[in-house]
Amino acid sequence: MLQARIQQQFFGAADLLNQVADILARPLEEATEAVVNCLTNGGKVLAAGLGADAGLAALLCGLLQHGHERERPPLPAFCLGPGLGLPAGAGIDPVDALVRQLQVLGAPGDLLVLLAGPVEAHVPLLTLAEAAREADMSLLLFTGGEPGPWIEHLVETDVWLPLAESRPAQVRQIHLVAVHALCDAIDLQLLGPAEGE
């Protein structure tokens, strides 16, 4: 019985990925274009998320800095992290810490990637999106669940990958695959096809 339950997790994940592949292909192509345009015009990528989504933001930056599956020079990508370098007991709100990091590191023409899985993460990250807008940065947004307040805060240069799925684990599975697909597409745009492709 336990093995069947475990297998169902894999089957369910595969089914869900098949369902969203067509839905996310075009937004991921637009996301690739946004990242490549940013980087080739001298900008950098800043990425952030809250809770488990912060791990996906760190993964994205690591793949951009160190390469996905091919050797290439590092790309300027930095993960914003709440609590990094803060003294213990400072009482600083995690979102305020992210905003301050963005204010220090962000510049016009840069791209902010926000990973907002569950709906409860959306509202706090709006503050960070507004700070990016004030810094004349574009936004690449991965969300799960209901669209929430994002529709009113996006502009034409932003790219949004909305995901109707509301279960946090499934949202993160899809976002993980989307991050890998994005990095693969970026490498393809920057380096051309790999040998033998």
C-alpha positions as CSV (number, residue, x, y, z in Angstrom):
1,M,0.0,0.0,0.0
2,L,2.8,2.4,0.8
3,Q,4.6,1.7,-2.4
4,A,1.4,2.4,-4.4
5,R,1.0,5.7,-2.6
6,I,4.6,6.6,-3.4
7,Q,4.2,5.6,-7.0
8,Q,1.1,7.8,-7.2
9,Q,3.1,10.8,-6.3
10,F,5.3,10.2,-9.3
11,F,2.4,9.5,-11.6
12,G,0.5,12.5,-10.4
13,A,3.5,14.8,-10.9
14,A,4.1,13.5,-14.4
15,D,0.4,14.0,-15.3
16,L,0.5,17.5,-13.9
17,L,3.7,18.4,-15.8
18,N,2.1,17.1,-19.0
19,Q,-1.0,19.3,-18.4
20,V,1.0,22.5,-18.0
21,A,3.7,22.0,-20.6
22,D,1.6,23.7,-23.4
23,I,0.3,26.3,-21.0
24,L,3.8,27.4,-19.8
25,A,5.8,27.0,-23.1
26,R,4.9,30.5,-24.4
27,P,5.4,32.4,-21.1
28,L,8.7,30.6,-20.6
29,E,9.8,31.6,-24.1
30,E,8.9,35.2,-23.2
31,A,10.8,34.8,-19.8
32,T,13.9,33.6,-21.7
33,E,13.8,36.6,-24.0
34,A,13.4,38.9,-21.0
35,V,16.4,37.4,-19.2
36,V,18.6,37.3,-22.3
37,N,17.7,40.9,-23.2
38,C,18.5,42.0,-19.7
39,L,21.8,40.2,-19.6
40,T,23.0,41.2,-23.1
41,N,22.2,44.9,-22.4
42,G,24.4,44.9,-19.3
43,G,21.8,44.2,-16.7
44,K,21.6,41.6,-13.9
45,V,19.1,39.2,-12.6
46,L,17.9,39.5,-9.0
47,A,15.7,36.7,-7.6
48,A,13.6,36.2,-4.5
49,G,11.0,34.1,-2.8
50,L,9.7,33.5,0.6
51,G,9.9,30.3,2.6
52,A,10.5,27.3,0.3
53,D,10.3,29.5,-2.7
54,A,13.6,31.2,-1.6
55,G,15.3,27.9,-2.3
56,L,14.0,28.0,-5.9
57,A,15.3,31.6,-6.2
58,A,18.7,30.4,-5.0
59,L,18.7,27.5,-7.4
60,L,17.9,29.8,-10.3
61,C,20.8,32.1,-9.4
62,G,23.2,29.2,-8.9
63,L,22.3,27.8,-12.3
64,L,22.8,31.2,-14.0
65,Q,26.1,31.8,-12.2
66,H,27.6,28.3,-12.7
67,G,25.8,27.0,-15.8
68,H,22.9,24.6,-16.2
69,E,24.2,21.6,-18.1
70,R,26.8,23.3,-20.3
71,E,30.1,25.1,-19.6
72,R,29.8,28.9,-20.0
73,P,31.0,32.1,-18.3
74,P,29.0,33.0,-15.2
75,L,26.0,35.3,-15.6
76,P,25.3,38.1,-13.2
77,A,22.5,36.7,-11.0
78,F,22.0,37.4,-7.3
79,C,19.6,35.9,-4.8
80,L,18.0,38.3,-2.4
81,G,17.6,36.6,1.0
82,P,15.8,37.8,4.1
83,G,18.0,37.6,7.2
84,L,21.3,37.4,5.4
85,G,23.8,39.5,7.4
86,L,21.2,40.7,9.9
87,P,22.2,40.7,13.5
88,A,20.3,38.2,15.7
89,G,17.2,39.7,17.2
90,A,17.3,42.8,14.9
91,G,13.5,42.5,14.5
92,I,13.7,43.4,10.8
93,D,10.7,42.2,8.7
94,P,11.9,39.7,6.0
95,V,10.2,41.6,3.2
96,D,11.8,44.9,4.3
97,A,15.2,43.1,4.3
98,L,14.5,42.0,0.7
99,V,13.5,45.5,-0.3
100,R,16.7,47.0,1.2
101,Q,18.8,44.5,-0.7
102,L,17.0,45.3,-3.9
103,Q,17.5,49.0,-3.3
104,V,21.2,48.4,-2.9
105,L,21.7,45.9,-5.8
106,G,19.0,46.8,-8.3
107,A,19.5,49.2,-11.1
108,P,17.5,50.4,-14.1
109,G,17.4,47.6,-16.7
110,D,17.8,44.8,-14.2
111,L,15.3,42.0,-13.9
112,L,13.6,40.9,-10.7
113,V,12.5,37.2,-10.7
114,L,9.8,36.5,-8.0
115,L,8.8,33.0,-7.1
116,A,5.5,33.2,-5.2
117,G,4.1,29.7,-4.8
118,P,1.2,29.7,-2.4
119,V,-1.3,32.6,-2.5
120,E,-0.3,33.8,1.0
121,A,3.2,34.7,-0.4
122,H,1.8,37.0,-3.0
123,V,0.8,40.0,-1.0
124,P,4.2,40.4,0.9
125,L,6.1,40.1,-2.4
126,L,4.0,42.9,-3.9
127,T,6.1,45.3,-1.8
128,L,9.2,44.0,-3.4
129,A,7.7,44.2,-6.9
130,E,6.8,47.9,-6.2
131,A,10.4,48.6,-5.1
132,A,11.6,47.0,-8.4
133,R,9.2,49.2,-10.3
134,E,10.6,52.3,-8.5
135,A,14.1,51.2,-9.6
136,D,13.0,50.9,-13.2
137,M,13.4,47.2,-13.2
138,S,11.3,44.6,-15.1
139,L,9.6,41.7,-13.4
140,L,9.5,38.0,-14.1
141,L,6.8,36.4,-11.9
142,F,6.1,32.7,-11.1
143,T,2.9,32.3,-9.2
144,G,0.6,29.5,-8.0
145,G,-3.0,29.5,-7.0
146,E,-5.4,32.3,-7.6
147,P,-4.0,35.4,-9.6
148,G,-4.5,37.5,-6.5
149,P,-3.5,41.2,-6.8
150,W,-0.8,40.7,-9.5
151,I,-2.9,41.7,-12.5
152,E,-3.1,45.3,-11.4
153,H,0.7,45.6,-10.7
154,L,2.1,44.2,-14.0
155,V,3.2,46.3,-16.9
156,E,3.9,45.4,-20.6
157,T,7.5,44.6,-20.1
158,D,6.8,42.1,-17.3
159,V,6.5,38.4,-17.8
160,W,4.0,36.4,-15.7
161,L,3.8,32.6,-15.4
162,P,0.5,32.1,-13.6
163,L,-0.2,28.6,-12.5
164,A,-3.8,27.7,-11.6
165,E,-2.6,24.8,-9.3
166,S,-3.0,25.7,-5.6
167,R,-1.3,22.8,-3.8
168,P,2.1,24.1,-2.6
169,A,4.0,21.0,-3.3
170,Q,2.7,20.6,-6.8
171,V,3.3,24.3,-7.5
172,R,6.9,24.0,-6.4
173,Q,7.4,20.9,-8.5
174,I,6.2,22.7,-11.6
175,H,8.3,25.8,-10.7
176,L,11.4,23.6,-10.3
177,V,10.9,22.2,-13.8
178,A,10.2,25.7,-15.1
179,V,13.4,27.0,-13.6
180,H,15.4,24.2,-15.3
181,A,13.6,24.8,-18.6
182,L,14.3,28.5,-18.4
183,C,18.0,28.0,-17.7
184,D,18.2,25.5,-20.6
185,A,16.5,28.0,-23.0
186,I,18.8,30.8,-21.8
187,D,21.9,28.7,-22.5
188,L,20.4,27.8,-25.9
189,Q,19.9,31.5,-26.8
190,L,23.4,32.5,-25.5
191,L,25.4,29.5,-26.8
192,G,23.4,28.0,-29.6
193,P,22.6,24.3,-29.8
194,A,24.8,21.9,-27.9
195,E,27.0,19.6,-29.9
196,G,25.0,16.6,-31.2
197,E,21.6,18.4,-30.8
